[in-house]
Amino acid sequence: MGKLGTIDIALDEVLVNLATIVLRLSEPDVTRTPEARRALVQSVHQYAVCAARSTDPRVHEMKTKLEETLKPSLRIVASDGVKVQ
């Protein structure tokens, strides 16, 4: 493995660690404000851009997990006109 391979592996490690940090910051109690939510969206987008060139499956798995944090959580609030808690 040459120097480029070593750099690739190091970058993949950095990306996995970065994704772990962003996942922690994606918790609902951290992203309560609109500004925090926008920052999360931007971080996930930037991560996806960097991850696109990686061949490490861990990086792509973390990308998927991060993108899942942007999807709204759905819950049933009414069923047949009856409020559900």
N, C-alpha and C positions, 0 to 999 in steps of 0.2 A: 504494500500500500504506500503510495507516495504522499507527498505533503498535502496535495489537494484532498485526498481521501481522509487524511487526519483532520483537516479543516472542516470537511463535510460532517464528520462524526461529531466534532466539537460543536458545530452550529446546530446539529440535531439535538444535542444535549441541552444547549441553551434554549432552544425552542420548546422542548418538553418542560423545562423548568419554568420558563416564562408562562406557558399555558397553565401550569399548576397555580402560579400566582394569580393569574387573571381569573381562573375558576374560583379561587377563594374570594376574590373581590366581586364576583358576580352574585354573591348571596343577596337575597332580597333586602336584608337589613342594612346592607352596605350601599345598595343602589336605589335608595329611596327617592332621591331627588332627580328631577329631570336632567340636571347637569351630570350627575353620576351615571345615569342610564346612557346618556349620549357618549360619555367617555368609554363606557363598557362596549357600546356598539362600535366605536372607532377602534378600540383595542382588538376586538374580535376580528374586525375587517382587516386590520393591519397584520394580525397573526395569520389569517387565511392567505393573504398575499405572500407572506414569507414561506408558509407551509407548502404552497403550490409547487415549489421547486424541489422539495425534499422527497427522498425515496424511503425514508424511515416510516414504517407503519405506525409507530407510536405518535409521531407528529401528526399524521392524518387522523388518528383516533382522537387526539386531543382537539384537533380542529373541529371535528364533529361534535364533541362534547361542548365546546365553546359556542358553537352555532346553536346548539339546543338551548343554551341559556338565554338566547335572544327571543325564543318563541314564547308567546304569552302562555301562562298556565291557565288551563281551562277548568272550569268547575260548573256544576249544575246549580243554578240558583232557583229554579222552579221546575216542577214536574207535574203536569196536568193541573196547572194553576195552583199547586200547593208549594209553598216556599220550603226549600230544602236547605239545611244548614251545613 
